[in-house]
Amino acid sequence: MQILARKTTIDGVTIDFLHIRSKHDVAIPILITHGWPGSILEFRHVIDPLTDPTSHNGFLEDSFHLVIPALPGFGFSGKPSGVGWKPPRIAEVWTALMHRLKYKKWYAQGGDWGADVTAELGRSAPEGLAAIHMNSLFFDAKKEIQGAASEEEMTALRLQEEFDQDEAGYAKIHMTRPQTLGYGLADSPVGQAAWIYEKFHGWTDHEGDVESIFSKDEMLDAIMMYWLTNSGASSARIYWEKLDTNAVPISIPVGISWFPADQTFAPKNWCERYYTDLVHFRKVEKGGHFAAWEQPEIFVREVRDCFRKVRERSR
């Protein structure tokens, strides 16, 4: 396995990305996209099992090449100087990246904003994209409930209302005053750390001690991806650009894995309204918002199971 940190310029913005080639010839590329306050570091624990499954309780056919880009405005990617950098535009850049790497057939995966970008890839279905998998569900529960609500629909509504009441303050600031916020985050390392650390604590599956899930070093590494690159403001602008949703019509195969400590949920029947070829839907046993980082073994299992179903159908 060879891990390459590379840069390329697409649509006027430098894209920083990891490119990890499996040693197995049967490997299929996956483009994996993070969200906020994530980074490419989120996936450090899933690189080995995804690229070398035979050494990690998998089959040869579960081999993947990995392409893991930093979103525009995040990490060591460039900061767009103009507006319009919504998930559909980022999806176009990701498509160009995969074509630039000369991949003929590939999958896409994402969580948080990465799920929105991945959904837009699925909606546009560019040449070569065979299927997608997402571990975040951003649906408008009040819009989706039709008639008497089921127990699962009430769960989705409750989570949405709790998020809007107790968690959405950061998002409102990102959506309305990202630049004003950015001055404070750029001026204070403690401020930047607190702005992100609070999400690590609040969005993961634990009994009150986030360090039972993530080490201090791992969390500081993730925070430093924002502090060293001065991307507090630039990473927040994606909220200013677009409402966060992946409830969009998709006709190519879609897989969904929901981690129970995540802040939002959508029942399977809602997903089927938009995803006409839903090949995989599972509510997993534990984990939260930062799925690949928090529960790498479950994340790897879900990615393998989803795309294995796609492969088996094409035989």
C-alpha positions in Angstrom: 0.0 0.0 0.0 1.3 3.5 -0.9 -0.3 6.6 0.6 0.2 9.7 -1.5 -0.7 13.2 -0.4 -1.3 15.1 -3.6 -2.6 18.4 -4.8 -4.3 19.4 -8.0 -6.2 22.5 -9.2 -9.7 22.2 -10.5 -12.2 25.0 -11.2 -9.6 27.5 -9.9 -9.2 25.9 -6.5 -6.4 23.7 -5.2 -7.7 20.4 -4.0 -5.6 18.5 -1.4 -6.3 14.8 -1.3 -5.0 11.4 -0.2 -4.6 8.8 -2.8 -4.1 5.2 -1.5 -3.8 2.4 -4.0 -4.6 -1.1 -2.9 -2.0 -3.8 -3.7 -4.9 -6.0 -5.1 -5.6 -5.7 -8.8 -9.4 -6.3 -8.3 -9.7 -3.2 -6.2 -12.4 -0.6 -7.1 -11.8 3.1 -6.2 -13.9 4.8 -3.6 -14.1 8.6 -3.3 -14.7 9.4 0.4 -15.8 12.9 1.6 -15.7 14.3 5.1 -17.8 17.1 6.6 -17.6 19.7 9.3 -15.8 19.7 11.7 -14.1 16.8 10.1 -11.1 16.3 7.9 -9.3 13.7 5.9 -7.8 12.5 9.2 -11.3 11.0 10.1 -10.5 8.0 7.9 -7.0 7.1 9.2 -8.3 3.9 10.9 -10.2 2.6 7.9 -7.5 2.9 5.3 -5.8 -0.4 6.0 -8.9 -2.6 6.2 -10.4 -1.0 3.0 -7.3 -1.3 0.9 -6.1 -4.6 2.3 -9.1 -6.6 3.4 -7.4 -10.0 3.4 -5.4 -8.8 6.3 -8.4 -7.5 8.1 -11.2 -10.2 8.1 -12.3 -9.4 4.6 -12.3 -11.0 1.2 -10.1 -10.1 -1.8 -13.2 -8.7 -3.6 -13.6 -6.2 -0.8 -10.5 -4.3 -1.9 -10.7 -0.6 -2.6 -8.4 2.2 -3.8 -9.1 5.3 -1.8 -9.4 8.9 -2.9 -10.0 11.2 0.1 -10.1 14.9 -0.7 -10.3 17.9 1.6 -13.4 19.9 0.8 -12.7 23.4 -0.7 -12.1 25.8 2.2 -11.1 22.9 4.5 -7.7 21.7 5.6 -5.0 22.2 3.1 -7.3 22.6 0.1 -7.6 26.1 -1.3 -10.1 28.6 -0.2 -12.6 29.7 -2.9 -12.4 33.4 -3.6 -16.0 33.5 -5.0 -19.5 32.3 -4.2 -21.3 29.3 -5.5 -19.4 26.5 -3.9 -22.4 24.4 -3.1 -22.4 20.6 -3.0 -23.4 20.3 -6.7 -20.3 22.3 -7.7 -18.1 20.3 -5.4 -19.6 17.1 -6.9 -18.5 18.3 -10.3 -15.0 18.9 -9.0 -14.9 15.5 -7.5 -16.0 14.0 -10.8 -13.2 15.8 -12.6 -10.7 14.6 -10.0 -11.7 10.9 -10.5 -11.5 11.4 -14.3 -8.1 13.1 -13.9 -7.0 10.0 -11.9 -8.2 7.9 -14.9 -10.7 5.8 -13.0 -13.3 4.3 -15.3 -15.5 2.8 -12.5 -15.8 4.1 -9.0 -17.9 4.4 -5.9 -18.6 7.4 -3.6 -19.1 7.6 0.2 -19.8 10.5 2.6 -21.1 11.7 5.9 -22.2 15.1 7.1 -21.5 17.6 4.2 -19.8 14.7 2.6 -23.2 13.0 2.4 -24.6 16.1 0.6 -21.8 16.0 -1.9 -22.1 12.3 -2.4 -25.9 12.6 -2.9 -25.3 15.3 -5.6 -22.8 12.8 -7.2 -25.6 10.2 -7.1 -28.1 12.7 -8.6 -25.9 13.7 -11.4 -24.7 10.1 -12.0 -21.5 11.0 -13.9 -19.9 8.4 -16.1 -18.1 5.8 -14.1 -19.9 6.3 -10.8 -21.5 2.9 -10.0 -23.0 3.4 -6.6 -22.9 5.6 -3.4 -23.0 5.0 0.3 -23.9 7.6 3.0 -23.8 7.6 6.8 -25.8 10.8 7.4 -29.5 11.5 6.7 -30.6 15.1 6.4 -34.4 15.1 5.6 -37.1 17.7 6.6 -39.2 15.6 9.0 -42.1 18.0 9.0 -42.2 17.8 5.2 -41.8 14.1 4.9 -44.5 13.0 7.5 -47.7 12.3 5.6 -50.7 11.5 7.7 -50.4 9.7 11.0 -46.7 9.4 11.9 -45.1 6.0 12.6 -42.9 5.4 15.5 -39.8 5.8 13.3 -41.2 9.0 11.8 -41.7 10.4 15.3 -38.1 9.5 16.2 -36.9 11.5 13.1 -39.2 14.4 14.1 -38.0 14.3 17.7 -34.3 14.3 16.7 -34.9 17.2 14.3 -36.7 19.3 16.9 -34.0 18.5 19.6 -31.3 19.5 17.1 -33.0 22.7 16.2 -33.6 23.6 19.8 -30.3 22.5 21.4 -27.6 22.0 18.8 -28.2 24.3 15.8 -26.7 27.5 17.2 -23.4 26.9 15.5 -25.1 26.2 12.2 -27.1 29.5 12.4 -23.9 31.4 12.9 -22.2 29.6 10.1 -25.2 30.3 7.8 -25.5 33.9 8.6 -22.1 35.3 9.9 -19.3 33.0 8.9 -16.8 35.8 8.3 -17.5 37.5 11.7 -17.1 34.1 13.4 -13.9 33.6 11.5 -12.1 36.6 13.0 -12.6 35.1 16.5 -11.6 31.6 15.5 -8.5 32.9 13.7 -7.5 35.0 16.7 -7.8 32.4 19.4 -6.5 28.8 19.4 -8.6 28.1 22.5 -11.6 29.5 20.7 -11.0 27.3 17.7 -10.4 24.3 19.8 -13.6 24.8 21.9 -15.7 25.4 18.8 -14.8 21.9 17.5 -14.1 20.0 20.7 -17.7 20.6 21.8 -18.9 18.7 18.7 -16.6 15.8 19.3 -18.1 15.5 22.8 -21.7 16.1 21.8 -22.0 14.1 18.6 -20.4 10.8 19.6 -21.7 7.7 21.4 -20.3 7.6 25.0 -21.4 7.8 28.6 -20.0 11.3 29.3 -16.3 10.8 28.6 -15.4 11.6 25.0 -11.8 10.4 25.6 -13.2 6.9 25.9 -13.8 7.2 22.1 -11.1 9.6 20.9 -7.7 10.3 22.4 -6.6 13.8 23.1 -3.9 13.5 20.4 -6.5 12.5 17.8 -8.8 15.4 18.7 -6.0 17.9 18.7 -4.8 16.6 15.3 -8.3 17.2 14.0 -8.5 20.6 15.5 -5.1 21.6 14.2 -6.3 20.9 10.6 -8.4 24.0 11.1 -6.0 26.1 13.2 -2.9 25.6 11.1 -4.7 26.3 7.9 -6.8 29.2 9.2 -9.9 27.7 7.8 -12.4 28.6 10.5 -14.2 31.0 8.3 -13.7 29.3 5.0 -15.0 26.0 6.2 -18.1 27.7 7.7 -19.1 29.3 4.3 -20.5 26.0 3.0 -23.4 26.6 5.4 -23.9 30.1 4.1 -24.0 28.6 0.6 -26.7 25.9 1.0 -29.2 24.2 3.3 -27.9 20.9 4.5 -29.8 18.1 2.8 -29.3 14.8 1.0 -33.0 14.3 0.2 -32.5 14.5 -3.5 -33.7 12.1 -6.3 -31.1 9.4 -7.1 -31.5 6.5 -9.5 -28.1 4.7 -9.2 -27.7 2.2 -6.3 -27.6 3.8 -2.8 -26.6 2.4 0.5 -27.4 4.0 3.9 -26.0 3.2 7.3 -27.4 5.1 10.3 -25.3 5.3 13.5 -27.7 5.7 16.5 -26.0 8.6 18.3 -26.1 10.8 15.2 -28.3 13.9 15.4 -30.6 13.3 12.5 -32.5 10.3 11.1 -34.8 9.3 8.2 -36.8 6.1 8.1 -36.3 3.7 5.2 -39.6 4.6 3.6 -38.5 8.3 3.3 -35.3 7.2 1.7 -37.1 5.1 -0.8 -39.1 8.2 -2.0 -35.8 9.7 -3.3 -33.5 6.7 -3.8 -35.2 4.5 -6.3 -32.5 1.8 -6.0 -31.9 1.5 -2.3 -29.7 -1.6 -2.1 -28.6 -1.3 1.6 -30.3 0.3 4.6 -29.1 -0.6 8.1 -29.4 0.9 11.6 -26.1 -0.1 13.1 -25.6 -1.1 16.7 -23.5 1.8 18.0 -21.7 5.0 17.0 -22.3 8.6 16.2 -21.7 11.3 13.8 -18.0 10.7 13.0 -18.6 7.1 11.9 -15.3 6.1 10.3 -13.3 7.6 13.1 -15.5 6.5 16.0 -16.4 3.0 14.9 -14.0 2.0 12.1 -14.8 -1.7 12.2 -18.6 -1.0 11.8 -17.9 1.6 9.1 -15.7 -0.8 7.1 -18.3 -3.6 7.5 -21.1 -1.2 6.2 -19.0 -0.1 3.2 -18.1 -3.6 2.3 -21.7 -4.9 2.7 -23.1 -2.1 0.6 -20.8 -2.3 -2.4 -20.7 -6.1 -2.2 -24.4 -6.1 -2.9 -23.8 -3.8 -5.9 -21.0 -6.1 -7.2 -23.2 -9.3 -6.8 -26.0 -7.8 -8.8 -23.7 -7.0 -11.7 -22.3 -10.5 -12.1 
